[in-house]
């Protein structure tokens, strides 16, 4: 259930209600909004619990949560969340762009990419230091050396660093260098990893699993939220289907559908979603048109020499053109593309 507090309820009174919730064997999650503070009380309720909390002086109303994903549900927070990492803002009316190579390969490569991305006005730098690959013989990333290079690029450009964390053992290490943790599609239901990043206060981008339903996607986010980290960004990166003309099928209907069901921001990955570099500009524009809160795009100074995902990586020049085209779409629809 959701306990909606009256405006201007003091922290002392909020803490008192939280203690009362927990004394009844329920888990309490305080969710701060711009207009209201609510407490999500999660667990098996005893008869009369809703009436008890409804009668409290500082409670405006008590609402049952119908969705299985309690904290992620739009019922819990009737305003869209905004996640901030340095100058990168995603959600709550802001559309952010994250770009960079699939893998960090060298100092020259990541620095050239970062400087150009900064010039376009984008606020986030992506790059893989630990790379999950289908083949054990493929490039696996530079690991901590790659993280150090990302941090070096951030120090010069101010871009927020977004990089993937693959195991619970790496969470503390990656948090030392990254501004945003990425959970890849193959780890969407790695519940131990979800709980581990949920115990941090670092923002998390959670990518949809290759065959995950929307409910499974949101319940995976719930694992992170349930540990106390409310800085979660959902990412539609395409799903497997019978179709073979693209690497994956990118279902952009996911964006408006999720907007009706969760307050969490939703970004789109047109690079993995198509697997074809020539389609990325158009699908980026289409993603903006359906109301996404951001894009994460694979960009490389020389895509033909990229050690991973070369076929779905665009050049710096094409990226700049893509940003300008997305800006035209955003302006025409009244969206605030933050570049």
N, C-alpha and C positions, 0 to 999 in steps of 0.2 A: 504494500500500500504506500501511497504518497501522502505525507503530512505537509500540507501547505501552511506556512507560517504567515502571520500578519506582517505588514510592512514595519520596518524598523525594530524588529525583534532583536534584543541584545544578545551578545555572544553567551553571556551567563545563562540566559533562558534557553538558548539553543542547546547548550551543553546539558542543561537539566533535562530537556526532552530526549536528547540522545541517550542519556543514562537510563531514562525510563524505558525507552525502546529496548535497549540491551538487557535490562533487568527482566524483560519478558521473553528472553531467548531469541530475539530478532537481531539481525545485523543492521546497523544504522549507517547510511551514507548521506552526508550533508552535501547538497548541491546548491551552489550560490548562483543566483541569476541577477540581472540588473534591476529587476522589479520585485522579485520574490526570492526567498530562501525556502527550499523544500528539504525534507528528510525522507529518503527512501528507506522504508522498514521492510527488510527482506527476510523471508522465512515463513514457517507455519504459524498462522495467527490463531489465537484462542478465540472462542466465542465472546463477543462484546468488546474486542480490542479496538475496532474502528470507532465505536461509540465512546469509549473511554478517552481516546485522543481528541475526538471531535469536541469534547466538553472542556478541554483545557483552554485557559484564558488567551494564550498566545497563538492558538491554532485557528486558522481561517476555515479550513475544511480538510477532510480526509478523503482521498480518492483511491479506489482499488486499481492496481496495475494489471491490465488485461494481457499485455505482451509477455512472452516468456523471457525476453531480454529486458530486465527491470530498469537498470540504470541508463542504458542506451536509448530507451524508448522516449519518443516525443511527448508521451503522457507525463514523464517525469520532469521534463524541463521544456516549457512551452516557448522557447526562444532558441535560435540556433547558436551553437557554441563557436567561439573563435579560438584557434590555437596559434600561439605566437612563439617563435624561436628567433631571437635577434630581430632583424627587420622583416623576417618572413611572417606574414599573417595569412591564415587560411580559415575561411568560414566567417560567419557573422557579417556577411556583406562584402568581404574581401576575397578576391580571387588571386591566389599566389601561383608563381611558376617556379618549379625546381628543375634544373637541367644539369647534365654532365655525362661523362662516359660511363658505360656499363662497369668497367674495371679501371681502377687506378693502375697505370702501367709504368709511369716514370714521372719525375719532377717536371720535366719540360712539358709533358702532355697535360698534366692536371693544372699546371699554372697557366698555360695558354688557354685552356678551356675556361678556367675560372675568370680570367681577366676579360675574356670576350663575353661570357655570360653576364658578368657585372655590368659591362657596357650596354647590354640590351635592356637593363633595368630589372632583370629577374633577381630574386632575393635568396634563392636556395641553390646549393651545389650538391648534386648527387654523385656518388662514386663508390664502387664496390671494393672493399679491402679484403673481405672474406667472400668468396664466390661459390655458391652452390651450383655444381655443374652436373648434367646428366651423365657424362662420361668421366670416370676417375682420371683419365689421361688429359683432360682439358685444363687450361690455366685456372688455378684455384685462388688467385689473388696474392697480393704482396703482404697481406695480414697486417701486423702492427706497423710495419714500415709504410704501408698504404694509408693507415690512419694518420700517421705523422705528416704525410704529404698533404692530406686533406686539411689538417689543422694549419699547416703552413699556408695553404691557399686561402683559408678563412682569415688568417691573421693579416694577409695583404689586402684582401678584397672586402672583408666584412660579410661575405655570404654565409648563411647558415648551412652547416654540414649535415647532409642526410646520408646515412650509410646503414647497410644491413648487419644485423646481429643474428647469428645462426644457432648458438648454443647458450645454455644457461651459464656455462663457464666463461663466456666472452662478454657478458653483460656489463660487468664493472669496467673491463678494459675499454670497450667501445664507448661507454658513457664518459670516459676521460677525454675523448676526442670529439665526439659527435654532439650536435645540437638536437638532432632528431634520429630516433632509432627506427629502422625499417624491419618489419617482419615479412619475409617473403611468402609467396603463395604456397610453397611446399611446407611451410611451418605454420600455416594459419591455424591448424588444430594441434600444434605442439603445446599442450596445455601447461606443461612445466615452464616453457619459455615465455608463454603469455603471462603467467603469474610472476615470473622473475622481472620482466620489464614493467609489470604493474606495480612492483614494489619500489620503482624509481619514480622520480618526478620529471623525467625527460620525456618530451612528446614522442609519440609512437605513430608511425604510418603502418597500418595493418592492411596487407594486400589480400584480396579475395582468393581463396583456393581455386585450383584449376577446375574442380567439379563441385564446388560448394554452392548450396542454396543460399538465398538471402538470409533466412533464419539462422542457418549455421554460421554465416558470416557475422551476423550481429551477436550471436551467442559467443563467438570467439572474442569479439570486442568486449563483451561482458566480463570475460575472465580478467582482462586488463583493468577495466573499470572497478571491478569488485575488490581489487587489491588496493584501491585508493588513487590510482593514476587516472585522472579524468581527461588528460591531454591526448586523446585518441583521434586519429584521422583515418577514415576508411578510404581504400583505394580500389577502384574497379580496374582490373588489369586484363580482362578477357577470360573466357572460360573455354574448355574443350567442348567441341560439338562434332557432328558428322562432317561439317564443312572443311574443305582442304585448301581453299583459295587463299586463305590467310593462316598465319601460324596459330592464332586463337580467334575466337569470335568475340568481338567487343560489343556487349549489349548496353548501349547508352540509355536504354529505358531504366536501367538500374538507378541512375542519378535521380530523376524525379520521383521514382518509387520510394527510394530511401528517404528523400526529403519529407515524405508524408509520414514516415515511421520513426525517424531518429533525429535528435538534435546534433548529432556528430557531423563534422564536415566530411564531404565526399570529394575526392580528387580522382582523376582519370589518368591512366598510363597508356597512351596510344602507341607507344613503342612495342611493349609486350602484347598489347591488345591486337595488333595487326601483324607484327613481325616483318613489315615491309616499309622501308624508309620512305618511299614515294607517297604512301598513304597517310603519313604522320601529320603533315600540315592540314589536310582536309579534316581528319578525325579530331585534331586539336580544336579546330574551329567548331566542329559539330559538338564537341564536349562543352565548350563555352556556351553554345546556343541552348543546350538543354539544362544549363544552370549549375554546372559543377563548381566546386570551390577552389579548384586548382588543377594544375597539370604537372606531371613528372615525365620528362622527356630525355631520351638518350641522345647525347650530343658528343661529337669527337672532332678534334682538329683535322684528322684524316681518317674518315670512316673505313676506307679500304684497308687500312693497316690496324684496325681495332682487333685486339686479341680475343674479344668475346662480343657476340651479338652484332657483328658488323652489318648484317643485312637489315637490321632494324634501327640503325643509328644514322642520324642526319648530320650534315656538316654544320659548322658554325654559321656560315652564310645562310643556309636554309633555315636554321633556327631563328636567325634575326628576322627573316621574312615571315616566318610562322608567327612570331610574337606580334609583328605588325598586323598581320591578318586577323589574329585573335583579338587584337585591340579594336579593330574595326567592328567585329561582331559584338564585343562587349559594350562598346559605346552605343551601338544601335539599339541594344536591348536594355541599356541602363545599368549594366553590371560594372562593378569597380575592379578592373584588372590592375593589379598593383605592380605596374612597371613604370 
